[in-house]
Every structure is written in structure tokens, then in C-alpha cells.
Amino acid sequence: MHDTRNLPVEVRPDRTLRVKIIDACGLACSFCHNEGTPVATDNRDREPGRFTGTPGPSGRVSIYLKTNGADFLPARIAADADFALALAAVRGSLPTNEVHFTGGEPTLHPDLPGLIAIARRLGLTVGLTSNGENGAAVMPDCAAAGLDRVNLSVFGTTPDELAAVQAPRLANPTLAARKLAALDETIEAATAHGIKVSANIVIPGRDHVERVLRIIERHGRTVTVRMLVSLEDDGASLEAMQEVVDRLGGVPERRIVTAGASDQRVRYRLPDGRTLYAKSIRPVRLPSTCASCRFNNPDDCQEGYYGIRMYRAQDGPFMIGVCIQRMDLCQPLGQFVMSQTCREVSAFREDETARLMRIHHVPTAAK
């Protein structure tokens, strides 16, 4: 990528909680990490230790499951008092100003507006990551409930491109065409109701450059486009992002760093005035939790410490995790808020914020 060392730097302290609200999904992408959990529908009759991340009847995968030690199935989170109390407990133990709903596919949740409303009543900004398959139906009510933004995962502009990254059962161009039409309808519905929309595009290597350029051409005038480095990157992903930027004539303007988590991005200005982001992973580790981890090396640790995630175990408690490659580190919520891990996360956020602000001589900004 361009040398960004001399760019202005914006430091954003990590104040976000990711919440997996549902496991169901109408796609079966070959690279899905499923927030670290097993695919529930394919593992209902399996005991912990026998969960599989390889395609079952659904065709879906969970790419880290073979080695991440996940020992619970994810449940759908209800929009009820238990969820409100869980959010309040996290906010009471760690400074939190944003909740970000994930899945599975959040727009398939039968009461997504209810979940949004609960988070908003607690004073939290709400975003979600979606493939857009059901967004047009729910965006009006989500906007009314207070949804701030939606990050849409975009895998192609043609049915063949989308079908190419699906399991065989769903690798059907006709079905893919319906999914792409649904994505377009979601973008239209979200923008019409004042919801900020971003298009997230994972770019594994240079053979994906043309696909990404087509996505930017198709969607880049109505949404903010963010290129994401592949978590299994060996350098090819960053090289491909650079080629996209070069082809478009992008000029780097600002580097944005999330203090206390591995997220970072560079903002580019395109010749026509549009904005493009290139998002990558910083080699961030929790100082104690990650120190002795078997994945703590440049090759095996693919996401770094990205922040905390909330789940609900089927027939069990809310769970808090700190790594999708180490789901064995998940703790019940009540245990987590009293734990050394919680104190470590809190201290790490503050320490890294202060360090980055000092290094770059910049004030912090609210996330």
C-alpha cells in the first residue's frame, strides 16, 4: 500500500460491542467465520468437542471451528429484558457507546427493530453487518427504531460472481440473481430512510481486482465503499487493494486507527470526489491473554485482538468472547464482568489510546 506514515492520524478508542443476534443465514459463503461459532442447524445433534465447521446440510462453514475450541451452539437473542440487562452489564464494566449486530444474517431476525430499540434506550449507537437479503423488508422499521448504519457485505455484481463463493447447494446463478436484487433493494431502502450505508468488500488477491472495481462502479456513488483485507492474507490481499487504489487514482488522506483493537483503515479521495477506505489488521494483542496463545505469531493470528463479542448459548447464558480463533476463552457474562480479562481489556483500551495519541500528537475522537 501507499506509505501512510506521514498521513494525519485519527485515533478512535474502541467502545464497541459486537453481538451475534442470530445464526441463520440465506448464503453459504466459503470463507465465513460465523463469528467463531458452529453453524447451529448443522450441529444440533452433536456434543461439544464434536462440532463440525465443514459444510453440513446447510452448506455453510465456520472456518476456525476445527481449532478454536468452541463449546456452545449460538442461540437467537430475544428482544427482552434479559438482553437489556446483558447490554447494561457490559456497559457497566467497560465503556461502551456502540453495539454492532452480526450473525448469521441480522435482517432475518424476527424482531430486529426491538433489539435496536433496546440498545437505543440504553444510549447506544446501533449498527449491523448484513448481506442485504432481507433488508428492504425491515429497514423502515429499523430506521424508526434508531438504526444508525448498516455495513453491507458485497461479494459480486453478477450472479456468477456471487455463486462462485457459495457452497455447491447455493451456487446457483438464478438464486444468486435474486440475492443481488435483494441487496440493491436494501441499499435503496436504507438510504431512503436515512440510514448510513457502507459496502464491505473482501479482496483476497489480484484475481479479484476486476470484481472489486465493478462493485465500486456499481455501488460507489450511493454508499461508502470499504475494501477489507482477507483474514487469510499472505500479502496478496494488500497488494490487490493497492492495485485497486492505483487503478482508480486514489489519493490517501487520513489514517484511522482504533485504539485497543486491531482495526485500522486508510481513507482515500478519488478523482471524482468519492471516498474509498482500505481496511487492514494491526498486529494488536492483549498483553496477558494473548501472550501464551499458540496462535500468537504473524502467520496464525489472523484477526489480532479485534474487540469483545457477545453471544447467547443455546439453553445457556450470555457469553463474552475476545477472539474468534480462541472460542475456548469465552466466559459467561456474569463471570466476565468480574474477571481479570475484563480488567485487562479496559486497561488495554485506555493505555493504547494514550500511547497512540502521544505518538501521533492528535486528539482522540468519539467512535
C-alpha positions in Angstrom: 0.0 0.0 0.0 1.0 3.7 -0.2 3.3 4.9 2.5 0.8 6.3 5.0 3.3 7.0 7.9 3.1 10.8 7.3 -0.7 11.0 6.9 -2.8 12.7 9.5 -3.9 10.1 12.1 -7.3 9.9 13.8 -7.4 7.8 17.0 -10.7 6.2 17.9 -10.9 4.4 21.2 -12.6 1.0 21.0 -16.0 1.4 22.6 -17.9 -1.2 20.5 -19.6 -4.4 21.5 -20.4 -6.9 18.7 -23.4 -9.0 19.3 -24.3 -12.2 17.3 -28.1 -12.0 17.4 -28.9 -14.9 15.1 -27.1 -17.8 13.4 -29.4 -18.3 10.4 -28.2 -17.1 7.0 -29.5 -17.5 3.5 -26.0 -17.5 2.0 -23.3 -20.2 2.4 -20.0 -18.3 1.7 -16.9 -20.4 1.5 -14.8 -18.1 3.7 -17.3 -17.5 6.6 -16.0 -17.4 10.1 -19.6 -17.2 11.5 -18.3 -15.1 14.5 -16.4 -18.2 15.7 -19.4 -20.3 16.5 -20.6 -23.6 15.0 -23.4 -23.4 12.4 -26.3 -24.2 14.7 -28.5 -26.0 12.3 -25.8 -28.5 11.3 -24.7 -29.3 14.8 -27.9 -29.6 16.8 -27.3 -33.3 17.5 -23.6 -33.0 18.2 -22.0 -32.7 21.6 -19.2 -30.1 22.3 -16.0 -31.5 21.0 -17.7 -33.0 18.1 -19.0 -29.8 16.4 -18.1 -29.5 12.8 -17.2 -26.4 10.8 -17.3 -28.2 7.5 -20.3 -28.0 5.3 -23.3 -29.9 6.6 -26.9 -29.9 5.1 -26.9 -26.1 5.1 -23.7 -25.9 3.1 -22.4 -23.3 5.5 -18.9 -23.3 7.1 -17.2 -21.9 10.2 -13.6 -21.7 9.1 -12.0 -21.6 12.6 -14.1 -24.2 14.3 -11.7 -27.1 13.9 -9.1 -25.5 16.1 -10.9 -22.7 18.1 -12.4 -24.8 20.9 -16.0 -23.5 20.6 -18.1 -25.5 23.1 -21.6 -24.0 22.7 -24.2 -23.5 20.0 -25.3 -19.9 19.4 -29.0 -19.1 20.2 -31.1 -16.4 18.7 -31.1 -13.4 21.1 -34.6 -12.3 22.1 -35.5 -8.6 22.3 -36.4 -8.8 26.0 -35.3 -7.7 29.5 -32.6 -10.3 29.6 -30.9 -8.7 26.6 -31.3 -5.2 28.1 -29.7 -6.4 31.3 -26.9 -8.0 29.4 -26.1 -4.9 27.5 -26.2 -2.8 30.7 -23.9 -5.2 32.4 -21.3 -4.9 29.6 -21.7 -1.1 29.5 -21.2 -1.0 33.3 -18.0 -3.0 33.2 -16.4 -1.5 30.0 -17.0 2.0 28.5 -19.4 1.2 25.6 -21.1 3.6 23.2 -21.9 1.4 20.2 -23.4 -2.0 19.7 -23.0 -3.8 16.4 -25.3 -6.6 15.4 -23.9 -9.6 13.5 -25.0 -13.1 12.6 -25.6 -15.2 10.6 -27.7 -12.6 8.9 -29.2 -10.0 11.2 -32.0 -8.9 8.9 -33.5 -12.4 9.3 -34.1 -11.8 13.0 -37.9 -11.6 13.6 -37.6 -8.7 16.0 -34.5 -6.7 14.8 -36.2 -3.4 15.4 -36.9 -4.5 19.0 -33.3 -5.2 19.6 -32.3 -1.9 18.1 -34.8 -0.1 20.3 -33.4 -1.7 23.5 -29.9 -0.6 22.6 -31.0 2.9 21.8 -32.9 3.2 25.1 -29.5 2.5 26.8 -27.9 5.3 24.9 -26.0 3.1 22.4 -25.5 3.8 18.8 -26.5 0.8 16.7 -25.0 -0.6 13.5 -25.2 -4.0 11.8 -23.4 -6.1 9.3 -25.7 -7.7 6.6 -25.6 -9.3 3.2 -28.8 -7.5 2.4 -31.0 -10.5 1.7 -33.9 -9.3 3.8 -33.1 -5.6 4.4 -35.7 -4.0 2.2 -38.4 -5.6 4.4 -37.0 -4.4 7.7 -35.1 -1.2 7.0 -38.1 1.2 7.5 -38.9 -0.2 11.0 -35.1 -0.4 11.8 -34.7 3.3 10.9 -37.7 4.1 13.1 -36.2 2.2 16.0 -32.9 4.2 15.7 -30.6 2.1 13.4 -27.6 4.4 12.6 -25.8 2.4 9.9 -25.6 -0.9 8.0 -22.4 -2.4 6.7 -23.3 -4.5 3.6 -21.1 -7.4 2.7 -20.9 -7.3 -1.1 -19.4 -10.4 -2.9 -20.1 -9.6 -6.5 -22.0 -7.7 -9.1 -23.1 -10.6 -11.3 -24.9 -13.9 -10.4 -21.9 -15.9 -11.5 -19.6 -13.9 -9.2 -21.8 -14.4 -6.1 -22.5 -18.1 -7.0 -18.7 -18.7 -7.2 -18.2 -18.1 -3.5 -21.1 -20.2 -2.4 -21.4 -23.8 -1.3 -22.5 -26.1 -4.2 -26.0 -26.3 -2.8 -26.4 -22.5 -3.3 -24.0 -22.0 -6.2 -27.0 -21.3 -8.5 -26.9 -18.2 -10.7 -30.6 -17.9 -10.6 -30.7 -17.8 -6.8 -27.7 -15.5 -6.8 -29.5 -13.1 -9.1 -32.4 -12.9 -6.5 -29.9 -12.2 -3.7 -28.2 -9.4 -5.7 -31.6 -7.9 -6.4 -32.4 -8.0 -2.7 -29.1 -6.3 -1.9 -29.9 -3.4 -4.3 -33.4 -3.1 -2.7 -31.7 -3.0 0.8 -29.4 -0.2 -0.3 -32.4 1.8 -1.7 -34.5 1.2 1.4 -31.7 2.1 3.9 -30.7 5.3 2.1 -34.3 6.4 1.6 -34.8 6.2 5.4 -31.6 8.0 6.4 -29.5 5.0 7.4 -25.8 5.3 6.6 -24.7 2.5 4.2 -21.3 1.1 3.7 -20.3 -1.7 1.2 -17.7 -4.0 2.6 -15.6 -5.9 0.0 -13.1 -8.6 1.0 -10.3 -8.7 -1.6 -8.2 -11.9 -1.3 -5.9 -11.3 -4.2 -5.3 -9.7 -7.6 -7.6 -12.1 -9.4 -10.4 -10.2 -7.5 -9.4 -6.7 -8.6 -11.8 -6.5 -11.6 -14.6 -7.8 -9.5 -13.9 -5.1 -6.9 -13.7 -2.3 -9.5 -17.1 -3.4 -10.8 -18.6 -3.3 -7.3 -17.2 0.2 -6.7 -18.5 1.4 -10.1 -22.0 -0.1 -9.4 -22.4 0.9 -5.7 -19.8 3.6 -5.0 -22.0 6.5 -5.9 -24.6 5.8 -3.3 -22.7 4.0 -0.5 -19.3 4.3 1.2 -17.1 1.5 -0.1 -14.6 -0.2 2.2 -12.1 -2.8 1.0 -11.3 -5.3 3.6 -8.1 -7.4 3.8 -8.6 -11.1 3.8 -8.1 -12.7 7.2 -6.0 -15.4 5.5 -3.8 -12.8 3.8 -0.3 -13.7 2.8 0.4 -10.2 1.4 -1.7 -10.8 -1.8 -4.7 -9.0 -0.3 -2.8 -5.8 0.5 -1.2 -5.9 -3.0 -4.6 -6.2 -4.6 -6.0 -3.3 -2.6 -3.1 -1.2 -3.7 -3.8 -2.1 -7.4 -7.5 -1.1 -7.0 -6.4 2.3 -5.4 -3.9 2.9 -8.2 -6.4 2.0 -11.0 -8.9 4.5 -9.5 -6.3 7.2 -8.9 -7.0 7.3 -5.2 -5.0 9.8 -3.0 -4.5 8.8 0.7 -6.0 11.5 3.0 -6.1 10.1 6.5 -5.3 7.0 8.6 -7.9 6.0 11.2 -6.7 3.7 14.0 -9.0 2.0 16.5 -7.1 2.2 19.8 -7.4 -1.0 21.8 -8.3 -3.2 18.8 -6.7 -4.4 15.6 -8.9 -2.4 13.2 -7.3 0.3 11.1 -8.1 1.9 7.8 -6.9 4.5 5.3 -9.3 6.9 3.7 -8.7 7.7 0.0 -10.1 10.5 -2.1 -10.9 9.5 -5.7 -10.6 12.0 -8.6 -14.4 12.4 -8.8 -14.7 13.3 -5.1 -15.8 9.9 -3.8 -14.3 8.3 -0.8 -12.8 4.8 -0.6 -11.5 3.1 2.5 -8.9 0.3 2.7 -9.2 -1.6 6.0 -6.5 -3.8 7.4 -5.4 -5.5 10.6 -2.9 -4.2 13.0 -0.8 -6.8 14.9 -2.6 -6.0 18.2 -2.6 -8.4 21.1 -4.0 -8.4 24.7 -0.8 -8.2 26.8 -1.7 -11.1 29.1 -4.4 -13.2 27.4 -2.6 -13.4 24.1 0.9 -13.8 25.4 0.9 -17.6 25.7 -1.6 -18.3 22.9 -0.5 -20.9 20.4 -1.6 -18.7 17.6 0.4 -15.7 18.8 2.6 -15.4 15.7 2.4 -13.5 12.4 1.2 -16.5 10.5 -1.5 -18.0 12.7 -3.1 -15.0 14.4 -5.3 -13.7 11.6 -7.6 -11.1 13.2 -5.4 -9.9 16.2 -7.4 -8.7 19.1 -10.4 -7.2 17.4 -12.6 -6.4 20.4 -15.3 -8.1 22.5 -18.2 -10.1 21.2 -21.4 -11.2 22.9 -23.3 -14.4 22.2 -26.1 -16.4 23.8 -25.5 -20.1 24.3 -28.5 -22.3 23.5 -30.2 -23.2 26.8 -27.5 -21.2 28.5 -26.2 -17.8 29.5 -24.9 -14.8 27.5 -21.3 -15.3 26.7 -18.5 -12.9 26.1 -15.6 -13.7 23.8 -12.3 -11.9 22.9 -11.2 -14.0 19.9 -12.9 -16.0 17.1 -9.8 -18.2 16.8 -9.9 -18.9 20.6 -13.6 -19.5 21.4 -12.4 -21.5 24.4 -11.7 -18.2 26.0 -15.4 -17.3 26.1 -16.8 -16.7 29.5 -20.4 -16.4 30.8 -21.3 -12.7 31.1 -21.5 -12.7 34.9 -18.1 -14.3 35.1 -16.6 -12.0 32.5 -17.6 -8.7 34.1 -15.8 -9.8 37.3 -12.8 -11.2 35.6 -9.2 -10.3 35.1 -9.9 -10.4 31.3 -12.4 -7.6 31.6 -10.0 -5.5 33.6 -7.2 -6.3 31.0 -9.4 -5.2 28.1 -10.4 -2.0 29.9 -6.8 -1.1 30.8 -5.5 -2.0 27.3 -8.0 0.3 25.6 -7.0 3.2 27.8 -3.3 2.6 27.6 -3.2 2.2 23.9 -5.4 5.3 23.4 -3.0 7.3 25.4 0.1 5.8 23.6 -1.3 6.4 20.1 -2.4 9.9 20.9 1.1 10.7 22.3 2.9 9.2 19.3 0.7 10.9 16.7 0.1 14.2 18.6 -3.6 14.1 17.9 -6.7 14.4 20.0 -9.0 11.5 20.3 -12.4 11.3 18.6 -15.5 9.6 19.7 -16.2 6.3 17.8 
